[in-house]
Amino acid sequence: MALSSQPSDSLSIDYMKKVVGFLASDEMQGRATGSEQEVLAADFIAQEFHKIPHCQVRHQYFRIELDSLRLKSQNVIGFVNNHAKKTIVISAHYDHLGLGGSRSLSKKTDEVHNGADDNASGVALMLDMARILAQKKARYNFLFVAYSGHEIGLFGSKYFAGHLKKKYKPIAFTMNFDMVGRLDNSGALYYDCSPDLLTSFSGAQAEKVRLVKSTFDRVGILDTKWFLERNISVVTFTTGRHIDYHKTTDDIEYLNFEGLLSVEKVMLNWLNSFQ
C-alpha cells in the first residue's frame, strides 16, 4: 500500500486558502509570540488537528526569557500513531512579527505584518498533509508540529526537540516547511538536508516543480538545527525569499496556491519513496 494518496486538487487548494486566510488576516495582528492572537492561532491549528480521525492533539507550553522579555508561548502537536517502529516529524512555525518592530524590513514597522508566506503557507501545507497522510496506514507514525517563538529565536522548536516524548521515538527524520507559498515561473523548490538524505530526492518530482539544493546552510539556522544537534536527520523546504519578506506586504493575494499544491505533491511523492 502506498504511503499516501495524492491530494484532491480543489479540496487541498480550498483548504489551504482557508488556513492562510485565517492565520494571515488583519484580525490576527501578525501572530506575535506570546500575544493573544498567537493563542487564537494555536487554538485554530489544534481544532484542525482534532478534525483528523485518530489524531492525538496536545498543546505544549513553554516560557521564553529573552533580554527583558518574559513570555508564555506554545507549540501545537498532532500525532498520527500507525503503531510503526519509527516516526516522521513534519513541522512549520506559525508565529510571525506582530506589528513588525525591529525585525521588520518594511518602512512601516508599526503596522500589522500578516506573514502569509512566512509562515501561514507552511502551516497550511503541514495541515493539509496531515489530513491526507492520516487517511491510510503507513510504515511510519507522523508527528505534526506547529512551532511558535521562531521569529525571536527558534524557541518553540528548541523546546520541542529537547522534550521529545518516548512514545515518539525513534525519529526517522524531521521535515520542515518555511515560506513555501511563492513558487515562481522557475519552479524552484529549494531544500537543504542532512547528508544521509541527499540521495533520496532523485524521484521526488512533480509537474511545475524542480528541486534545487540550497547553497545556503538553512538546516543549521532554522527550526531544524535542534534536531541536528541530537543527530536526527533533517530536511527543510522553501520557495525562497522575496521582496515582501518581513514586510507589511506579505499578504495572501501574493501566494501561488496552485504552486503550493504542486509543492505538496512533491512532498507526498518524496514520502512515498520511503515506503
C-alpha positions as protocol buffer text, in pm:
chain_id: "A"
residue {
  index: 1
  type: MET
  ca { x: 0 y: 0 z: 0 }
}
residue {
  index: 2
  type: ALA
  ca { x: 131 y: 345 z: -88 }
}
residue {
  index: 3
  type: LEU
  ca { x: 233 y: 568 z: 197 }
}
residue {
  index: 4
  type: SER
  ca { x: -15 y: 835 z: 96 }
}
residue {
  index: 5
  type: SER
  ca { x: -282 y: 917 z: -150 }
}
residue {
  index: 6
  type: GLN
  ca { x: -249 y: 1215 z: -380 }
}
residue {
  index: 7
  type: PRO
  ca { x: -443 y: 1522 z: -280 }
}
residue {
  index: 8
  type: SER
  ca { x: -773 y: 1612 z: -437 }
}
residue {
  index: 9
  type: ASP
  ca { x: -658 y: 1931 z: -609 }
}
residue {
  index: 10
  type: SER
  ca { x: -959 y: 2153 z: -548 }
}
residue {
  index: 11
  type: LEU
  ca { x: -1011 y: 2028 z: -192 }
}
residue {
  index: 12
  type: SER
  ca { x: -648 y: 2088 z: -100 }
}
residue {
  index: 13
  type: ILE
  ca { x: -634 y: 2434 z: -256 }
}
residue {
  index: 14
  type: ASP
  ca { x: -958 y: 2543 z: -89 }
}
residue {
  index: 15
  type: TYR
  ca { x: -840 y: 2407 z: 244 }
}
residue {
  index: 16
  type: MET
  ca { x: -500 y: 2575 z: 229 }
}
residue {
  index: 17
  type: LYS
  ca { x: -665 y: 2904 z: 129 }
}
residue {
  index: 18
  type: LYS
  ca { x: -888 y: 2874 z: 435 }
}
residue {
  index: 19
  type: VAL
  ca { x: -593 y: 2818 z: 667 }
}
residue {
  index: 20
  type: VAL
  ca { x: -387 y: 3106 z: 528 }
}
residue {
  index: 21
  type: GLY
  ca { x: -695 y: 3326 z: 513 }
}
residue {
  index: 22
  type: PHE
  ca { x: -746 y: 3285 z: 886 }
}
residue {
  index: 23
  type: LEU
  ca { x: -386 y: 3297 z: 1006 }
}
residue {
  index: 24
  type: ALA
  ca { x: -282 y: 3588 z: 782 }
}
residue {
  index: 25
  type: SER
  ca { x: -591 y: 3803 z: 832 }
}
residue {
  index: 26
  type: ASP
  ca { x: -558 y: 4154 z: 972 }
}
residue {
  index: 27
  type: GLU
  ca { x: -759 y: 4039 z: 1274 }
}
residue {
  index: 28
  type: MET
  ca { x: -474 y: 3806 z: 1373 }
}
residue {
  index: 29
  type: GLN
  ca { x: -244 y: 4109 z: 1413 }
}
residue {
  index: 30
  type: GLY
  ca { x: 63 y: 3927 z: 1284 }
}
residue {
  index: 31
  type: ARG
  ca { x: 57 y: 3636 z: 1535 }
}
residue {
  index: 32
  type: ALA
  ca { x: 337 y: 3768 z: 1755 }
}
residue {
  index: 33
  type: THR
  ca { x: 486 y: 3522 z: 2002 }
}
residue {
  index: 34
  type: GLY
  ca { x: 313 y: 3547 z: 2339 }
}
residue {
  index: 35
  type: SER
  ca { x: 24 y: 3756 z: 2208 }
}
residue {
  index: 36
  type: GLU
  ca { x: -349 y: 3698 z: 2235 }
}
residue {
  index: 37
  type: GLN
  ca { x: -354 y: 3636 z: 1861 }
}
residue {
  index: 38
  type: GLU
  ca { x: -89 y: 3366 z: 1896 }
}
residue {
  index: 39
  type: VAL
  ca { x: -327 y: 3184 z: 2131 }
}
residue {
  index: 40
  type: LEU
  ca { x: -607 y: 3218 z: 1875 }
}
residue {
  index: 41
  type: ALA
  ca { x: -378 y: 3080 z: 1605 }
}
residue {
  index: 42
  type: ALA
  ca { x: -276 y: 2787 z: 1826 }
}
residue {
  index: 43
  type: ASP
  ca { x: -639 y: 2708 z: 1905 }
}
residue {
  index: 44
  type: PHE
  ca { x: -727 y: 2718 z: 1534 }
}
residue {
  index: 45
  type: ILE
  ca { x: -445 y: 2476 z: 1449 }
}
residue {
  index: 46
  type: ALA
  ca { x: -549 y: 2243 z: 1731 }
}
residue {
  index: 47
  type: GLN
  ca { x: -908 y: 2247 z: 1604 }
}
residue {
  index: 48
  type: GLU
  ca { x: -786 y: 2147 z: 1258 }
}
residue {
  index: 49
  type: PHE
  ca { x: -586 y: 1859 z: 1407 }
}
residue {
  index: 50
  type: HIS
  ca { x: -894 y: 1747 z: 1600 }
}
residue {
  index: 51
  type: LYS
  ca { x: -1082 y: 1709 z: 1271 }
}
residue {
  index: 52
  type: ILE
  ca { x: -838 y: 1436 z: 1164 }
}
residue {
  index: 53
  type: PRO
  ca { x: -952 y: 1087 z: 1271 }
}
residue {
  index: 54
  type: HIS
  ca { x: -732 y: 925 z: 1537 }
}
residue {
  index: 55
  type: CYS
  ca { x: -504 y: 1228 z: 1560 }
}
residue {
  index: 56
  type: GLN
  ca { x: -383 y: 1281 z: 1917 }
}
residue {
  index: 57
  type: VAL
  ca { x: -367 y: 1655 z: 1986 }
}
residue {
  index: 58
  type: ARG
  ca { x: -191 y: 1848 z: 2259 }
}
residue {
  index: 59
  type: HIS
  ca { x: -60 y: 2193 z: 2337 }
}
residue {
  index: 60
  type: GLN
  ca { x: 300 y: 2211 z: 2456 }
}
residue {
  index: 61
  type: TYR
  ca { x: 355 y: 2518 z: 2674 }
}
residue {
  index: 62
  type: PHE
  ca { x: 689 y: 2683 z: 2742 }
}
residue {
  index: 63
  type: ARG
  ca { x: 833 y: 3009 z: 2873 }
}
residue {
  index: 64
  type: ILE
  ca { x: 1066 y: 3246 z: 2693 }
}
residue {
  index: 65
  type: GLU
  ca { x: 1321 y: 3470 z: 2863 }
}
residue {
  index: 66
  type: LEU
  ca { x: 1496 y: 3699 z: 2618 }
}
residue {
  index: 67
  type: ASP
  ca { x: 1661 y: 4017 z: 2742 }
}
residue {
  index: 68
  type: SER
  ca { x: 1376 y: 4195 z: 2921 }
}
residue {
  index: 69
  type: LEU
  ca { x: 1107 y: 3978 z: 2760 }
}
residue {
  index: 70
  type: ARG
  ca { x: 917 y: 3725 z: 2970 }
}
residue {
  index: 71
  type: LEU
  ca { x: 666 y: 3542 z: 2753 }
}
residue {
  index: 72
  type: LYS
  ca { x: 444 y: 3236 z: 2765 }
}
residue {
  index: 73
  type: SER
  ca { x: 411 y: 3052 z: 2438 }
}
residue {
  index: 74
  type: GLN
  ca { x: 308 y: 2715 z: 2298 }
}
residue {
  index: 75
  type: ASN
  ca { x: 361 y: 2457 z: 2027 }
}
residue {
  index: 76
  type: VAL
  ca { x: 68 y: 2260 z: 1888 }
}
residue {
  index: 77
  type: ILE
  ca { x: 118 y: 1890 z: 1822 }
}
residue {
  index: 78
  type: GLY
  ca { x: -83 y: 1635 z: 1626 }
}
residue {
  index: 79
  type: PHE
  ca { x: 28 y: 1270 z: 1645 }
}
residue {
  index: 80
  type: VAL
  ca { x: -95 y: 1007 z: 1399 }
}
residue {
  index: 81
  type: ASN
  ca { x: 2 y: 675 z: 1554 }
}
residue {
  index: 82
  type: ASN
  ca { x: 25 y: 395 z: 1299 }
}
residue {
  index: 83
  type: HIS
  ca { x: 194 y: 171 z: 1559 }
}
residue {
  index: 84
  type: ALA
  ca { x: 505 y: 179 z: 1345 }
}
residue {
  index: 85
  type: LYS
  ca { x: 864 y: 148 z: 1463 }
}
residue {
  index: 86
  type: LYS
  ca { x: 968 y: 500 z: 1361 }
}
residue {
  index: 87
  type: THR
  ca { x: 815 y: 846 z: 1343 }
}
residue {
  index: 88
  type: ILE
  ca { x: 850 y: 1122 z: 1085 }
}
residue {
  index: 89
  type: VAL
  ca { x: 822 y: 1478 z: 1217 }
}
residue {
  index: 90
  type: ILE
  ca { x: 657 y: 1731 z: 982 }
}
residue {
  index: 91
  type: SER
  ca { x: 673 y: 2089 z: 1106 }
}
residue {
  index: 92
  type: ALA
  ca { x: 620 y: 2459 z: 1039 }
}
residue {
  index: 93
  type: HIS
  ca { x: 632 y: 2766 z: 1261 }
}
residue {
  index: 94
  type: TYR
  ca { x: 308 y: 2961 z: 1297 }
}
residue {
  index: 95
  type: ASP
  ca { x: 422 y: 3281 z: 1467 }
}
residue {
  index: 96
  type: HIS
  ca { x: 515 y: 3598 z: 1282 }
}
residue {
  index: 97
  type: LEU
  ca { x: 622 y: 3956 z: 1358 }
}
residue {
  index: 98
  type: GLY
  ca { x: 304 y: 4105 z: 1501 }
}
residue {
  index: 99
  type: LEU
  ca { x: 333 y: 4478 z: 1437 }
}
residue {
  index: 100
  type: GLY
  ca { x: 682 y: 4436 z: 1297 }
}
residue {
  index: 101
  type: GLY
  ca { x: 923 y: 4605 z: 1532 }
}
residue {
  index: 102
  type: SER
  ca { x: 1298 y: 4567 z: 1495 }
}
residue {
  index: 103
  type: ARG
  ca { x: 1275 y: 4257 z: 1276 }
}
residue {
  index: 104
  type: SER
  ca { x: 1063 y: 4431 z: 1013 }
}
residue {
  index: 105
  type: LEU
  ca { x: 1219 y: 4520 z: 679 }
}
residue {
  index: 106
  type: SER
  ca { x: 928 y: 4747 z: 594 }
}
residue {
  index: 107
  type: LYS
  ca { x: 928 y: 5125 z: 614 }
}
residue {
  index: 108
  type: LYS
  ca { x: 606 y: 5086 z: 813 }
}
residue {
  index: 109
  type: THR
  ca { x: 744 y: 4899 z: 1112 }
}
residue {
  index: 110
  type: ASP
  ca { x: 448 y: 4962 z: 1342 }
}
residue {
  index: 111
  type: GLU
  ca { x: 173 y: 4814 z: 1125 }
}
residue {
  index: 112
  type: VAL
  ca { x: 35 y: 4461 z: 1102 }
}
residue {
  index: 113
  type: HIS
  ca { x: 269 y: 4213 z: 936 }
}
residue {
  index: 114
  type: ASN
  ca { x: 36 y: 3933 z: 825 }
}
residue {
  index: 115
  type: GLY
  ca { x: 302 y: 3677 z: 733 }
}
residue {
  index: 116
  type: ALA
  ca { x: 101 y: 3497 z: 466 }
}
residue {
  index: 117
  type: ASP
  ca { x: 405 y: 3328 z: 319 }
}
residue {
  index: 118
  type: ASP
  ca { x: 608 y: 3349 z: 640 }
}
residue {
  index: 119
  type: ASN
  ca { x: 475 y: 3117 z: 756 }
}
residue {
  index: 120
  type: ALA
  ca { x: 100 y: 3069 z: 719 }
}
residue {
  index: 121
  type: SER
  ca { x: 182 y: 2893 z: 392 }
}
residue {
  index: 122
  type: GLY
  ca { x: 397 y: 2636 z: 573 }
}
residue {
  index: 123
  type: VAL
  ca { x: 128 y: 2572 z: 833 }
}
residue {
  index: 124
  type: ALA
  ca { x: -136 y: 2530 z: 561 }
}
residue {
  index: 125
  type: LEU
  ca { x: 83 y: 2277 z: 380 }
}
residue {
  index: 126
  type: MET
  ca { x: 154 y: 2087 z: 701 }
}
residue {
  index: 127
  type: LEU
  ca { x: -214 y: 2071 z: 799 }
}
residue {
  index: 128
  type: ASP
  ca { x: -328 y: 1955 z: 457 }
}
residue {
  index: 129
  type: MET
  ca { x: -59 y: 1688 z: 451 }
}
residue {
  index: 130
  type: ALA
  ca { x: -175 y: 1576 z: 796 }
}
residue {
  index: 131
  type: ARG
  ca { x: -528 y: 1541 z: 661 }
}
residue {
  index: 132
  type: ILE
  ca { x: -406 y: 1335 z: 365 }
}
residue {
  index: 133
  type: LEU
  ca { x: -146 y: 1119 z: 538 }
}
residue {
  index: 134
  type: ALA
  ca { x: -386 y: 1018 z: 815 }
}
residue {
  index: 135
  type: GLN
  ca { x: -620 y: 855 z: 563 }
}
residue {
  index: 136
  type: LYS
  ca { x: -402 y: 549 z: 502 }
}
residue {
  index: 137
  type: LYS
  ca { x: -198 y: 317 z: 716 }
}
residue {
  index: 138
  type: ALA
  ca { x: 173 y: 381 z: 670 }
}
residue {
  index: 139
  type: ARG
  ca { x: 506 y: 233 z: 770 }
}
residue {
  index: 140
  type: TYR
  ca { x: 570 y: 540 z: 984 }
}
residue {
  index: 141
  type: ASN
  ca { x: 395 y: 733 z: 1255 }
}
residue {
  index: 142
  type: PHE
  ca { x: 354 y: 1104 z: 1179 }
}
residue {
  index: 143
  type: LEU
  ca { x: 416 y: 1382 z: 1427 }
}
residue {
  index: 144
  type: PHE
  ca { x: 291 y: 1720 z: 1304 }
}
residue {
  index: 145
  type: VAL
  ca { x: 423 y: 2019 z: 1497 }
}
residue {
  index: 146
  type: ALA
  ca { x: 337 y: 2389 z: 1471 }
}
residue {
  index: 147
  type: TYR
  ca { x: 611 y: 2586 z: 1646 }
}
residue {
  index: 148
  type: SER
  ca { x: 596 y: 2932 z: 1795 }
}
residue {
  index: 149
  type: GLY
  ca { x: 879 y: 3153 z: 1914 }
}
residue {
  index: 150
  type: HIS
  ca { x: 1055 y: 3113 z: 1579 }
}
residue {
  index: 151
  type: GLU
  ca { x: 1089 y: 3478 z: 1485 }
}
residue {
  index: 152
  type: ILE
  ca { x: 1251 y: 3579 z: 1812 }
}
residue {
  index: 153
  type: GLY
  ca { x: 1494 y: 3288 z: 1843 }
}
residue {
  index: 154
  type: LEU
  ca { x: 1362 y: 2941 z: 1745 }
}
residue {
  index: 155
  type: PHE
  ca { x: 1232 y: 2888 z: 2098 }
}
residue {
  index: 156
  type: GLY
  ca { x: 943 y: 2654 z: 2018 }
}
residue {
  index: 157
  type: SER
  ca { x: 1145 y: 2408 z: 1814 }
}
residue {
  index: 158
  type: LYS
  ca { x: 1424 y: 2414 z: 2073 }
}
residue {
  index: 159
  type: TYR
  ca { x: 1180 y: 2325 z: 2349 }
}
residue {
  index: 160
  type: PHE
  ca { x: 1012 y: 2055 z: 2142 }
}
residue {
  index: 161
  type: ALA
  ca { x: 1338 y: 1887 z: 2037 }
}
residue {
  index: 162
  type: GLY
  ca { x: 1457 y: 1893 z: 2397 }
}
residue {
  index: 163
  type: HIS
  ca { x: 1139 y: 1734 z: 2532 }
}
residue {
  index: 164
  type: LEU
  ca { x: 1064 y: 1456 z: 2284 }
}
residue {
  index: 165
  type: LYS
  ca { x: 832 y: 1204 z: 2442 }
}
residue {
  index: 166
  type: LYS
  ca { x: 944 y: 843 z: 2450 }
}
residue {
  index: 167
  type: LYS
  ca { x: 639 y: 729 z: 2251 }
}
residue {
  index: 168
  type: TYR
  ca { x: 753 y: 943 z: 1956 }
}
residue {
  index: 169
  type: LYS
  ca { x: 1097 y: 784 z: 1934 }
}
residue {
  index: 170
  type: PRO
  ca { x: 1293 y: 686 z: 1738 }
}
residue {
  index: 171
  type: ILE
  ca { x: 1258 y: 974 z: 1490 }
}
residue {
  index: 172
  type: ALA
  ca { x: 1334 y: 871 z: 1131 }
}
residue {
  index: 173
  type: PHE
  ca { x: 1381 y: 1233 z: 1025 }
}
residue {
  index: 174
  type: THR
  ca { x: 1214 y: 1571 z: 1051 }
}
residue {
  index: 175
  type: MET
  ca { x: 1095 y: 1777 z: 754 }
}
residue {
  index: 176
  type: ASN
  ca { x: 1024 y: 2147 z: 791 }
}
residue {
  index: 177
  type: PHE
  ca { x: 833 y: 2399 z: 579 }
}
residue {
  index: 178
  type: ASP
  ca { x: 925 y: 2766 z: 596 }
}
residue {
  index: 179
  type: MET
  ca { x: 785 y: 3003 z: 330 }
}
residue {
  index: 180
  type: VAL
  ca { x: 655 y: 2763 z: 64 }
}
residue {
  index: 181
  type: GLY
  ca { x: 379 y: 2973 z: -95 }
}
residue {
  index: 182
  type: ARG
  ca { x: 564 y: 3175 z: -360 }
}
residue {
  index: 183
  type: LEU
  ca { x: 656 y: 2918 z: -626 }
}
residue {
  index: 184
  type: ASP
  ca { x: 751 y: 3126 z: -931 }
}
residue {
  index: 185
  type: ASN
  ca { x: 788 y: 3054 z: -1302 }
}
residue {
  index: 186
  type: SER
  ca { x: 1126 y: 2891 z: -1245 }
}
residue {
  index: 187
  type: GLY
  ca { x: 951 y: 2618 z: -1046 }
}
residue {
  index: 188
  type: ALA
  ca { x: 1238 y: 2614 z: -796 }
}
residue {
  index: 189
  type: LEU
  ca { x: 1170 y: 2450 z: -461 }
}
residue {
  index: 190
  type: TYR
  ca { x: 1483 y: 2485 z: -252 }
}
residue {
  index: 191
  type: TYR
  ca { x: 1585 y: 2226 z: 2 }
}
residue {
  index: 192
  type: ASP
  ca { x: 1866 y: 2174 z: 246 }
}
residue {
  index: 193
  type: CYS
  ca { x: 1916 y: 1848 z: 430 }
}
residue {
  index: 194
  type: SER
  ca { x: 2138 y: 1615 z: 625 }
}
residue {
  index: 195
  type: PRO
  ca { x: 2392 y: 1436 z: 403 }
}
residue {
  index: 196
  type: ASP
  ca { x: 2220 y: 1099 z: 451 }
}
residue {
  index: 197
  type: LEU
  ca { x: 1902 y: 1228 z: 286 }
}
residue {
  index: 198
  type: LEU
  ca { x: 2068 y: 1383 z: -19 }
}
residue {
  index: 199
  type: THR
  ca { x: 2027 y: 1083 z: -250 }
}
residue {
  index: 200
  type: SER
  ca { x: 1658 y: 1044 z: -167 }
}
residue {
  index: 201
  type: PHE
  ca { x: 1539 y: 1333 z: -384 }
}
residue {
  index: 202
  type: SER
  ca { x: 1605 y: 1187 z: -729 }
}
residue {
  index: 203
  type: GLY
  ca { x: 1249 y: 1059 z: -774 }
}
residue {
  index: 204
  type: ALA
  ca { x: 1067 y: 1330 z: -585 }
}
residue {
  index: 205
  type: GLN
  ca { x: 942 y: 1542 z: -872 }
}
residue {
  index: 206
  type: ALA
  ca { x: 607 y: 1686 z: -972 }
}
residue {
  index: 207
  type: GLU
  ca { x: 474 y: 1892 z: -1258 }
}
residue {
  index: 208
  type: LYS
  ca { x: 590 y: 2256 z: -1248 }
}
residue {
  index: 209
  type: VAL
  ca { x: 839 y: 2193 z: -966 }
}
residue {
  index: 210
  type: ARG
  ca { x: 1213 y: 2132 z: -977 }
}
residue {
  index: 211
  type: LEU
  ca { x: 1402 y: 2056 z: -660 }
}
residue {
  index: 212
  type: VAL
  ca { x: 1711 y: 2272 z: -612 }
}
residue {
  index: 213
  type: LYS
  ca { x: 1973 y: 2207 z: -345 }
}
residue {
  index: 214
  type: SER
  ca { x: 2019 y: 2528 z: -149 }
}
residue {
  index: 215
  type: THR
  ca { x: 2368 y: 2673 z: -140 }
}
residue {
  index: 216
  type: PHE
  ca { x: 2279 y: 2838 z: 191 }
}
residue {
  index: 217
  type: ASP
  ca { x: 2305 y: 2645 z: 519 }
}
residue {
  index: 218
  type: ARG
  ca { x: 1940 y: 2661 z: 619 }
}
residue {
  index: 219
  type: VAL
  ca { x: 1920 y: 2349 z: 836 }
}
residue {
  index: 220
  type: GLY
  ca { x: 2179 y: 2495 z: 1070 }
}
residue {
  index: 221
  type: ILE
  ca { x: 1993 y: 2819 z: 1137 }
}
residue {
  index: 222
  type: LEU
  ca { x: 1623 y: 2723 z: 1118 }
}
residue {
  index: 223
  type: ASP
  ca { x: 1396 y: 2513 z: 1340 }
}
residue {
  index: 224
  type: THR
  ca { x: 1579 y: 2202 z: 1221 }
}
residue {
  index: 225
  type: LYS
  ca { x: 1903 y: 2295 z: 1399 }
}
residue {
  index: 226
  type: TRP
  ca { x: 1797 y: 2147 z: 1733 }
}
residue {
  index: 227
  type: PHE
  ca { x: 1739 y: 1808 z: 1571 }
}
residue {
  index: 228
  type: LEU
  ca { x: 2077 y: 1821 z: 1400 }
}
residue {
  index: 229
  type: GLU
  ca { x: 2236 y: 1873 z: 1741 }
}
residue {
  index: 230
  type: ARG
  ca { x: 2069 y: 1548 z: 1850 }
}
residue {
  index: 231
  type: ASN
  ca { x: 2188 y: 1357 z: 1542 }
}
residue {
  index: 232
  type: ILE
  ca { x: 1839 y: 1339 z: 1391 }
}
residue {
  index: 233
  type: SER
  ca { x: 1824 y: 1369 z: 1012 }
}
residue {
  index: 234
  type: VAL
  ca { x: 1654 y: 1683 z: 883 }
}
residue {
  index: 235
  type: VAL
  ca { x: 1533 y: 1849 z: 566 }
}
residue {
  index: 236
  type: THR
  ca { x: 1380 y: 2193 z: 518 }
}
residue {
  index: 237
  type: PHE
  ca { x: 1194 y: 2330 z: 216 }
}
residue {
  index: 238
  type: THR
  ca { x: 1124 y: 2682 z: 88 }
}
residue {
  index: 239
  type: THR
  ca { x: 1025 y: 2855 z: -233 }
}
residue {
  index: 240
  type: GLY
  ca { x: 1267 y: 3130 z: -133 }
}
residue {
  index: 241
  type: ARG
  ca { x: 1276 y: 3485 z: -3 }
}
residue {
  index: 242
  type: HIS
  ca { x: 1105 y: 3765 z: -194 }
}
residue {
  index: 243
  type: ILE
  ca { x: 1055 y: 4139 z: -185 }
}
residue {
  index: 244
  type: ASP
  ca { x: 775 y: 4109 z: 74 }
}
residue {
  index: 245
  type: TYR
  ca { x: 982 y: 3912 z: 326 }
}
residue {
  index: 246
  type: HIS
  ca { x: 927 y: 4055 z: 677 }
}
residue {
  index: 247
  type: LYS
  ca { x: 722 y: 4340 z: 534 }
}
residue {
  index: 248
  type: THR
  ca { x: 363 y: 4454 z: 570 }
}
residue {
  index: 249
  type: THR
  ca { x: 303 y: 4340 z: 212 }
}
residue {
  index: 250
  type: ASP
  ca { x: 341 y: 3965 z: 282 }
}
residue {
  index: 251
  type: ASP
  ca { x: -29 y: 3906 z: 215 }
}
residue {
  index: 252
  type: ILE
  ca { x: -244 y: 3621 z: 89 }
}
residue {
  index: 253
  type: GLU
  ca { x: -313 y: 3776 z: -252 }
}
residue {
  index: 254
  type: TYR
  ca { x: 51 y: 3722 z: -350 }
}
residue {
  index: 255
  type: LEU
  ca { x: 54 y: 3349 z: -274 }
}
residue {
  index: 256
  type: ASN
  ca { x: 53 y: 3092 z: -554 }
}
residue {
  index: 257
  type: PHE
  ca { x: -186 y: 2824 z: -430 }
}
residue {
  index: 258
  type: GLU
  ca { x: -156 y: 2620 z: -748 }
}
residue {
  index: 259
  type: GLY
  ca { x: 217 y: 2623 z: -682 }
}
residue {
  index: 260
  type: LEU
  ca { x: 161 y: 2526 z: -319 }
}
residue {
  index: 261
  type: LEU
  ca { x: -39 y: 2228 z: -439 }
}
residue {
  index: 262
  type: SER
  ca { x: 250 y: 2129 z: -666 }
}
residue {
  index: 263
  type: VAL
  ca { x: 486 y: 2155 z: -370 }
}
residue {
  index: 264
  type: GLU
  ca { x: 255 y: 1930 z: -172 }
}
residue {
  index: 265
  type: LYS
  ca { x: 262 y: 1668 z: -447 }
}
residue {
  index: 266
  type: VAL
  ca { x: 641 y: 1671 z: -441 }
}
residue {
  index: 267
  type: MET
  ca { x: 635 y: 1620 z: -65 }
}
residue {
  index: 268
  type: LEU
  ca { x: 396 y: 1327 z: -92 }
}
residue {
  index: 269
  type: ASN
  ca { x: 595 y: 1172 z: -376 }
}
residue {
  index: 270
  type: TRP
  ca { x: 909 y: 1205 z: -168 }
}
residue {
  index: 271
  type: LEU
  ca { x: 750 y: 1043 z: 135 }
}
residue {
  index: 272
  type: ASN
  ca { x: 627 y: 763 z: -89 }
}
residue {
  index: 273
  type: SER
  ca { x: 989 y: 681 z: -168 }
}
residue {
  index: 274
  type: PHE
  ca { x: 1033 y: 570 z: 193 }
}
residue {
  index: 275
  type: GLN
  ca { x: 754 y: 314 z: 162 }
}
